[in-house]
Amino acid sequence: MRYLLALLLSVGLFSDGVATTCFAADFRIETRVYAKGEEEPASQSVTLFTGGAAYDFRDEAHRVTIFRPGAADKPGRFVLLDSQRQYRSEIGGDRVAVVTTKLRRWAAVHKDPFLRFTGDPAFDEAFDADTGELRMTSKQMSYRLVTMPVASREAMKELRAFLDAYAQLHTLLEAGLPPGPRMRVNESLANHDVVPIEVELYEGPIEGEPELRAEHLVTWILSREDRNRIEEANRWVAEYVEVENTEFSKFANQRMAEAVDKASH
């Protein structure tokens, strides 16, 4: 259950169509995710935004995900890089959207209440503009977020496109839960023009200690090191061997299973 909830917490924070921006914003988000009762992060990542694209680096998994939104009404596209095997794979945003839409429709009529909720989530929302606290509550799951104002509308559009797209991508690659709950949270963040700096995920109402907690360090500028990482990732796109999505995700899922098994012991 904790692993399934983790898919609903990640930044990993496209609606069915992806809007591009007229002016791109450059910024970074460093993320740490903590499991209940743990002081050390269960996962860490850095996501860099530049030129309208997003580069998500997960060093412990030797994996980089690049999201490039499409022009006009065309869907976006993902490039997946495995720096350990030097593999590259690409997935169109249209394929991601079709698969996750079918999954949401299936879950929305499922007999299991939790699955049914993920297919068609409905939250009670409360936002405190003075403190920046956002609460999305329900009987099935709840979010508590600490937020701060976004630097610009362009940054908000880029972030929203990536957060929704990444949530759907995880569902496709890892056979996870429908991304509806997290996408509802993303929608609320965009409506209030805020970005999360802390996210807590609860099983059921907001009571006691959260099952999972994420910390986001948002910086509205890229460093020279950040730009070097982006340049390196772009070189990998040209150099790595292209493989089918199934081959790429097979090895990635094997590593994830090994990590989950290690953590459970």
BALOBA-1460 file (C-alpha; in Angstrom, 3 decimals):
// residues 265
<rec num="1" residu="m" x="0.000" y="0.000" z="0.000"/>
<rec num="2" residu="r" x="2.827" y="2.397" z="0.855"/>
<rec num="3" residu="y" x="4.418" y="1.868" z="-2.571"/>
<rec num="4" residu="l" x="1.110" y="2.608" z="-4.310"/>
<rec num="5" residu="l" x="0.695" y="5.771" z="-2.258"/>
<rec num="6" residu="a" x="4.224" y="6.797" z="-3.198"/>
<rec num="7" residu="l" x="3.134" y="7.007" z="-6.821"/>
<rec num="8" residu="l" x="0.512" y="9.535" z="-5.739"/>
<rec num="9" residu="l" x="3.028" y="11.687" z="-3.875"/>
<rec num="10" residu="s" x="5.891" y="12.097" z="-6.314"/>
<rec num="11" residu="v" x="6.534" y="15.210" z="-8.275"/>
<rec num="12" residu="g" x="6.764" y="12.544" z="-10.583"/>
<rec num="13" residu="l" x="4.315" y="16.876" z="-8.717"/>
<rec num="14" residu="f" x="-0.280" y="16.702" z="-18.975"/>
<rec num="15" residu="s" x="-3.495" y="17.034" z="-18.458"/>
<rec num="16" residu="d" x="-5.060" y="15.169" z="-21.396"/>
<rec num="17" residu="g" x="-3.644" y="17.953" z="-23.574"/>
<rec num="18" residu="v" x="-0.396" y="19.819" z="-22.985"/>
<rec num="19" residu="a" x="-0.205" y="23.591" z="-23.368"/>
<rec num="20" residu="t" x="3.084" y="25.194" z="-24.282"/>
<rec num="21" residu="t" x="4.265" y="28.559" z="-23.023"/>
<rec num="22" residu="c" x="5.259" y="31.613" z="-24.993"/>
<rec num="23" residu="f" x="8.160" y="32.412" z="-22.706"/>
<rec num="24" residu="a" x="10.083" y="29.640" z="-20.974"/>
<rec num="25" residu="a" x="11.129" y="29.912" z="-17.342"/>
<rec num="26" residu="d" x="14.343" y="28.486" z="-15.874"/>
<rec num="27" residu="f" x="14.132" y="27.004" z="-12.371"/>
<rec num="28" residu="r" x="14.913" y="23.870" z="-10.327"/>
<rec num="29" residu="i" x="13.139" y="21.675" z="-7.771"/>
<rec num="30" residu="e" x="15.066" y="19.392" z="-5.428"/>
<rec num="31" residu="t" x="12.871" y="16.699" z="-3.872"/>
<rec num="32" residu="r" x="13.276" y="14.344" z="-0.910"/>
<rec num="33" residu="v" x="10.619" y="11.753" z="-0.045"/>
<rec num="34" residu="y" x="10.398" y="10.249" z="3.443"/>
<rec num="35" residu="a" x="8.504" y="7.151" z="4.551"/>
<rec num="36" residu="k" x="6.562" y="7.102" z="7.815"/>
<rec num="37" residu="g" x="8.859" y="7.002" z="10.832"/>
<rec num="38" residu="e" x="12.043" y="7.311" z="8.768"/>
<rec num="39" residu="e" x="14.607" y="10.103" z="9.117"/>
<rec num="40" residu="e" x="16.565" y="9.298" z="5.946"/>
<rec num="41" residu="p" x="14.889" y="9.977" z="2.587"/>
<rec num="42" residu="a" x="13.555" y="6.982" z="0.699"/>
<rec num="43" residu="s" x="14.216" y="8.744" z="-2.601"/>
<rec num="44" residu="q" x="15.781" y="11.957" z="-3.903"/>
<rec num="45" residu="s" x="15.604" y="13.754" z="-7.219"/>
<rec num="46" residu="v" x="16.407" y="17.043" z="-8.928"/>
<rec num="47" residu="t" x="14.161" y="18.432" z="-11.672"/>
<rec num="48" residu="l" x="15.517" y="21.194" z="-13.893"/>
<rec num="49" residu="f" x="13.281" y="23.361" z="-16.091"/>
<rec num="50" residu="t" x="14.677" y="25.251" z="-19.076"/>
<rec num="51" residu="g" x="13.558" y="26.210" z="-22.564"/>
<rec num="52" residu="g" x="10.085" y="24.784" z="-21.884"/>
<rec num="53" residu="a" x="11.511" y="21.289" z="-21.195"/>
<rec num="54" residu="a" x="11.945" y="19.461" z="-17.882"/>
<rec num="55" residu="y" x="14.886" y="17.210" z="-16.918"/>
<rec num="56" residu="d" x="14.289" y="14.898" z="-13.957"/>
<rec num="57" residu="f" x="17.421" y="13.275" z="-12.478"/>
<rec num="58" residu="r" x="17.116" y="10.280" z="-10.137"/>
<rec num="59" residu="d" x="20.701" y="9.360" z="-9.417"/>
<rec num="60" residu="e" x="19.996" y="6.350" z="-7.217"/>
<rec num="61" residu="a" x="18.136" y="4.774" z="-10.146"/>
<rec num="62" residu="h" x="20.671" y="5.919" z="-12.780"/>
<rec num="63" residu="r" x="17.696" y="7.376" z="-14.603"/>
<rec num="64" residu="v" x="16.927" y="10.669" z="-16.327"/>
<rec num="65" residu="t" x="13.495" y="11.574" z="-17.680"/>
<rec num="66" residu="i" x="13.204" y="14.426" z="-20.168"/>
<rec num="67" residu="f" x="9.794" y="15.901" z="-20.902"/>
<rec num="68" residu="r" x="9.370" y="18.142" z="-23.935"/>
<rec num="69" residu="p" x="5.917" y="19.675" z="-24.480"/>
<rec num="70" residu="g" x="4.526" y="19.602" z="-27.987"/>
<rec num="71" residu="a" x="4.100" y="22.625" z="-30.228"/>
<rec num="72" residu="a" x="0.596" y="24.024" z="-30.766"/>
<rec num="73" residu="d" x="-1.924" y="21.225" z="-30.183"/>
<rec num="74" residu="k" x="0.561" y="18.390" z="-30.600"/>
<rec num="75" residu="p" x="1.207" y="16.102" z="-27.591"/>
<rec num="76" residu="g" x="4.416" y="16.240" z="-25.609"/>
<rec num="77" residu="r" x="7.097" y="13.567" z="-25.560"/>
<rec num="78" residu="f" x="9.246" y="11.762" z="-22.993"/>
<rec num="79" residu="v" x="12.835" y="10.644" z="-23.442"/>
<rec num="80" residu="l" x="13.950" y="8.055" z="-20.854"/>
<rec num="81" residu="l" x="17.670" y="7.606" z="-20.215"/>
<rec num="82" residu="d" x="19.386" y="4.808" z="-18.275"/>
<rec num="83" residu="s" x="22.930" y="5.989" z="-17.569"/>
<rec num="84" residu="q" x="23.983" y="2.585" z="-16.198"/>
<rec num="85" residu="r" x="23.195" y="0.622" z="-19.347"/>
<rec num="86" residu="q" x="23.386" y="3.651" z="-21.658"/>
<rec num="87" residu="y" x="19.901" y="2.961" z="-23.006"/>
<rec num="88" residu="r" x="17.401" y="5.448" z="-24.385"/>
<rec num="89" residu="s" x="13.677" y="5.058" z="-24.974"/>
<rec num="90" residu="e" x="10.959" y="7.475" z="-26.085"/>
<rec num="91" residu="i" x="7.247" y="7.634" z="-25.300"/>
<rec num="92" residu="g" x="4.711" y="9.955" z="-26.910"/>
<rec num="93" residu="g" x="2.440" y="11.925" z="-24.628"/>
<rec num="94" residu="d" x="-0.591" y="10.821" z="-26.646"/>
<rec num="95" residu="r" x="0.105" y="7.181" z="-25.803"/>
<rec num="96" residu="v" x="0.522" y="8.003" z="-22.120"/>
<rec num="97" residu="a" x="-2.772" y="9.917" z="-22.053"/>
<rec num="98" residu="v" x="-4.739" y="7.158" z="-23.814"/>
<rec num="99" residu="v" x="-3.532" y="4.419" z="-21.454"/>
<rec num="100" residu="t" x="-4.105" y="6.382" z="-18.257"/>
<rec num="101" residu="t" x="-7.555" y="7.529" z="-19.419"/>
<rec num="102" residu="k" x="-8.588" y="3.904" z="-19.945"/>
<rec num="103" residu="l" x="-7.204" y="2.996" z="-16.525"/>
<rec num="104" residu="r" x="-9.098" y="5.839" z="-14.840"/>
<rec num="105" residu="r" x="-12.355" y="4.729" z="-16.459"/>
<rec num="106" residu="w" x="-11.774" y="1.144" z="-15.340"/>
<rec num="107" residu="a" x="-10.971" y="2.170" z="-11.757"/>
<rec num="108" residu="a" x="-13.921" y="4.580" z="-11.535"/>
<rec num="109" residu="v" x="-16.397" y="1.663" z="-11.703"/>
<rec num="110" residu="h" x="-14.347" y="-0.844" z="-9.687"/>
<rec num="111" residu="k" x="-15.930" y="-2.497" z="-6.650"/>
<rec num="112" residu="d" x="-12.955" y="-1.616" z="-4.452"/>
<rec num="113" residu="p" x="-13.636" y="1.817" z="-2.850"/>
<rec num="114" residu="f" x="-10.003" y="2.914" z="-2.921"/>
<rec num="115" residu="l" x="-9.521" y="2.051" z="-6.596"/>
<rec num="116" residu="r" x="-12.837" y="3.668" z="-7.436"/>
<rec num="117" residu="f" x="-11.679" y="6.839" z="-5.706"/>
<rec num="118" residu="t" x="-8.395" y="6.976" z="-7.640"/>
<rec num="119" residu="g" x="-10.352" y="6.669" z="-10.881"/>
<rec num="120" residu="d" x="-12.671" y="9.565" z="-10.049"/>
<rec num="121" residu="p" x="-11.291" y="11.398" z="-7.000"/>
<rec num="122" residu="a" x="-13.263" y="14.017" z="-5.099"/>
<rec num="123" residu="f" x="-11.620" y="16.068" z="-2.348"/>
<rec num="124" residu="d" x="-12.838" y="18.652" z="0.124"/>
<rec num="125" residu="e" x="-10.452" y="21.554" z="-0.442"/>
<rec num="126" residu="a" x="-9.332" y="24.264" z="1.946"/>
<rec num="127" residu="f" x="-6.676" y="26.866" z="1.135"/>
<rec num="128" residu="d" x="-5.334" y="29.450" z="3.576"/>
<rec num="129" residu="a" x="-3.887" y="32.327" z="1.547"/>
<rec num="130" residu="d" x="-2.174" y="33.798" z="4.622"/>
<rec num="131" residu="t" x="-0.187" y="30.687" z="5.550"/>
<rec num="132" residu="g" x="-0.093" y="28.997" z="2.131"/>
<rec num="133" residu="e" x="-1.480" y="25.749" z="3.547"/>
<rec num="134" residu="l" x="-3.585" y="23.648" z="1.182"/>
<rec num="135" residu="r" x="-5.636" y="20.688" z="2.409"/>
<rec num="136" residu="m" x="-7.245" y="18.140" z="0.075"/>
<rec num="137" residu="t" x="-9.215" y="15.688" z="2.229"/>
<rec num="138" residu="s" x="-11.365" y="12.600" z="1.719"/>
<rec num="139" residu="k" x="-12.194" y="9.310" z="3.446"/>
<rec num="140" residu="q" x="-9.838" y="7.416" z="1.145"/>
<rec num="141" residu="m" x="-6.749" y="9.642" z="1.192"/>
<rec num="142" residu="s" x="-5.786" y="13.193" z="2.036"/>
<rec num="143" residu="y" x="-3.036" y="15.676" z="1.222"/>
<rec num="144" residu="r" x="-1.657" y="18.494" z="3.322"/>
<rec num="145" residu="l" x="0.626" y="20.901" z="1.471"/>
<rec num="146" residu="v" x="2.694" y="23.886" z="2.511"/>
<rec num="147" residu="t" x="3.051" y="26.184" z="-0.501"/>
<rec num="148" residu="m" x="4.644" y="29.399" z="-1.668"/>
<rec num="149" residu="p" x="3.721" y="31.771" z="-4.516"/>
<rec num="150" residu="v" x="4.991" y="30.833" z="-7.957"/>
<rec num="151" residu="a" x="7.576" y="33.156" z="-9.518"/>
<rec num="152" residu="s" x="5.672" y="33.621" z="-12.793"/>
<rec num="153" residu="r" x="2.746" y="32.342" z="-14.813"/>
<rec num="154" residu="e" x="5.198" y="30.825" z="-17.291"/>
<rec num="155" residu="a" x="6.817" y="28.787" z="-14.510"/>
<rec num="156" residu="m" x="3.386" y="27.625" z="-13.320"/>
<rec num="157" residu="k" x="2.420" y="26.422" z="-16.800"/>
<rec num="158" residu="e" x="5.681" y="24.531" z="-17.211"/>
<rec num="159" residu="l" x="5.419" y="22.973" z="-13.771"/>
<rec num="160" residu="r" x="1.774" y="21.954" z="-14.211"/>
<rec num="161" residu="a" x="2.464" y="20.344" z="-17.590"/>
<rec num="162" residu="f" x="5.376" y="18.341" z="-16.195"/>
<rec num="163" residu="l" x="3.667" y="17.295" z="-12.941"/>
<rec num="164" residu="d" x="0.603" y="15.932" z="-14.717"/>
<rec num="165" residu="a" x="2.652" y="14.281" z="-17.446"/>
<rec num="166" residu="y" x="5.055" y="12.673" z="-15.000"/>
<rec num="167" residu="a" x="2.218" y="11.296" z="-12.855"/>
<rec num="168" residu="q" x="0.716" y="9.645" z="-15.923"/>
<rec num="169" residu="l" x="4.064" y="8.321" z="-17.099"/>
<rec num="170" residu="h" x="4.639" y="6.557" z="-13.778"/>
<rec num="171" residu="t" x="1.237" y="4.920" z="-14.062"/>
<rec num="172" residu="l" x="2.097" y="3.627" z="-17.526"/>
<rec num="173" residu="l" x="5.612" y="2.357" z="-16.794"/>
<rec num="174" residu="e" x="5.038" y="0.936" z="-13.331"/>
<rec num="175" residu="a" x="1.479" y="-0.381" z="-13.625"/>
<rec num="176" residu="g" x="0.510" y="1.904" z="-10.764"/>
<rec num="177" residu="l" x="-2.690" y="3.515" z="-9.605"/>
<rec num="178" residu="p" x="-4.560" y="6.024" z="-11.763"/>
<rec num="179" residu="p" x="-2.938" y="9.456" z="-11.359"/>
<rec num="180" residu="g" x="-6.257" y="11.237" z="-10.771"/>
<rec num="181" residu="p" x="-5.673" y="12.216" z="-7.103"/>
<rec num="182" residu="r" x="-2.302" y="13.818" z="-7.742"/>
<rec num="183" residu="m" x="-3.606" y="15.570" z="-10.852"/>
<rec num="184" residu="r" x="-6.446" y="17.061" z="-8.813"/>
<rec num="185" residu="v" x="-3.851" y="18.418" z="-6.398"/>
<rec num="186" residu="n" x="-1.846" y="19.817" z="-9.327"/>
<rec num="187" residu="e" x="-4.983" y="21.538" z="-10.606"/>
<rec num="188" residu="s" x="-5.587" y="23.158" z="-7.226"/>
<rec num="189" residu="l" x="-1.982" y="24.368" z="-7.004"/>
<rec num="190" residu="a" x="-2.320" y="25.970" z="-10.436"/>
<rec num="191" residu="n" x="-5.629" y="27.601" z="-9.496"/>
<rec num="192" residu="h" x="-3.982" y="29.268" z="-6.497"/>
<rec num="193" residu="d" x="-0.724" y="30.102" z="-8.344"/>
<rec num="194" residu="v" x="1.396" y="28.334" z="-5.728"/>
<rec num="195" residu="v" x="4.062" y="25.629" z="-5.696"/>
<rec num="196" residu="p" x="4.472" y="23.001" z="-2.954"/>
<rec num="197" residu="i" x="7.446" y="23.096" z="-0.619"/>
<rec num="198" residu="e" x="6.157" y="20.313" z="1.623"/>
<rec num="199" residu="v" x="3.610" y="17.580" z="0.876"/>
<rec num="200" residu="e" x="2.108" y="15.081" z="3.320"/>
<rec num="201" residu="l" x="0.034" y="12.100" z="2.197"/>
<rec num="202" residu="y" x="-2.364" y="10.344" z="4.571"/>
<rec num="203" residu="e" x="-4.358" y="7.143" z="4.336"/>
<rec num="204" residu="g" x="-7.810" y="8.521" z="4.986"/>
<rec num="205" residu="p" x="-8.330" y="11.828" z="6.865"/>
<rec num="206" residu="i" x="-5.489" y="14.048" z="8.090"/>
<rec num="207" residu="e" x="-4.744" y="12.448" z="11.436"/>
<rec num="208" residu="g" x="-1.523" y="11.469" z="13.177"/>
<rec num="209" residu="e" x="1.667" y="10.985" z="11.186"/>
<rec num="210" residu="p" x="1.506" y="10.931" z="7.384"/>
<rec num="211" residu="e" x="2.323" y="7.761" z="5.494"/>
<rec num="212" residu="l" x="4.667" y="9.678" z="3.212"/>
<rec num="213" residu="r" x="6.167" y="13.150" z="3.257"/>
<rec num="214" residu="a" x="7.977" y="15.082" z="0.536"/>
<rec num="215" residu="e" x="10.136" y="18.185" z="0.808"/>
<rec num="216" residu="h" x="10.654" y="20.404" z="-2.244"/>
<rec num="217" residu="l" x="13.387" y="23.027" z="-2.437"/>
<rec num="218" residu="v" x="12.409" y="25.406" z="-5.246"/>
<rec num="219" residu="t" x="14.994" y="27.793" z="-6.724"/>
<rec num="220" residu="w" x="14.007" y="30.244" z="-9.463"/>
<rec num="221" residu="i" x="17.373" y="30.117" z="-11.217"/>
<rec num="222" residu="l" x="19.694" y="27.470" z="-12.657"/>
<rec num="223" residu="s" x="23.330" y="27.173" z="-11.648"/>
<rec num="224" residu="r" x="26.237" y="26.465" z="-13.976"/>
<rec num="225" residu="e" x="26.274" y="22.898" z="-12.626"/>
<rec num="226" residu="d" x="22.577" y="22.527" z="-13.463"/>
<rec num="227" residu="r" x="23.181" y="23.659" z="-17.037"/>
<rec num="228" residu="n" x="26.111" y="21.252" z="-17.330"/>
<rec num="229" residu="r" x="23.827" y="18.393" z="-16.268"/>
<rec num="230" residu="i" x="21.289" y="19.402" z="-18.899"/>
<rec num="231" residu="e" x="23.970" y="19.518" z="-21.593"/>
<rec num="232" residu="e" x="25.217" y="16.089" z="-20.530"/>
<rec num="233" residu="a" x="21.696" y="14.634" z="-20.676"/>
<rec num="234" residu="n" x="21.243" y="16.033" z="-24.175"/>
<rec num="235" residu="r" x="24.513" y="14.367" z="-25.239"/>
<rec num="236" residu="w" x="23.239" y="11.079" z="-23.847"/>
<rec num="237" residu="v" x="20.113" y="11.405" z="-25.987"/>
<rec num="238" residu="a" x="22.344" y="11.397" z="-29.078"/>
<rec num="239" residu="e" x="24.793" y="8.736" z="-27.861"/>
<rec num="240" residu="y" x="22.724" y="6.082" z="-26.073"/>
<rec num="241" residu="v" x="21.290" y="2.990" z="-27.772"/>
<rec num="242" residu="e" x="17.549" y="3.242" z="-28.396"/>
<rec num="243" residu="v" x="15.430" y="0.366" z="-27.054"/>
<rec num="244" residu="e" x="11.730" y="-0.420" z="-26.876"/>
<rec num="245" residu="n" x="9.760" y="0.877" z="-23.903"/>
<rec num="246" residu="t" x="9.173" y="-2.649" z="-22.588"/>
<rec num="247" residu="e" x="12.894" y="-3.429" z="-22.512"/>
<rec num="248" residu="f" x="13.709" y="-0.146" z="-20.787"/>
<rec num="249" residu="s" x="10.976" y="-0.431" z="-18.137"/>
<rec num="250" residu="k" x="11.673" y="-4.135" z="-17.494"/>
<rec num="251" residu="f" x="15.110" y="-3.404" z="-16.077"/>
<rec num="252" residu="a" x="13.891" y="-0.252" z="-14.288"/>
<rec num="253" residu="n" x="11.086" y="-2.191" z="-12.601"/>
<rec num="254" residu="q" x="13.526" y="-4.934" z="-11.587"/>
<rec num="255" residu="r" x="15.707" y="-2.366" z="-9.825"/>
<rec num="256" residu="m" x="12.658" y="-0.845" z="-8.153"/>
<rec num="257" residu="a" x="11.493" y="-4.261" z="-6.921"/>
<rec num="258" residu="e" x="14.935" y="-4.935" z="-5.481"/>
<rec num="259" residu="a" x="14.900" y="-1.572" z="-3.704"/>
<rec num="260" residu="v" x="11.417" y="-2.185" z="-2.262"/>
<rec num="261" residu="d" x="12.443" y="-5.664" z="-1.081"/>
<rec num="262" residu="k" x="15.580" y="-4.240" z="0.551"/>
<rec num="263" residu="a" x="13.591" y="-1.524" z="2.306"/>
<rec num="264" residu="s" x="11.024" y="-4.019" z="3.626"/>
<rec num="265" residu="h" x="13.795" y="-5.926" z="5.413"/>
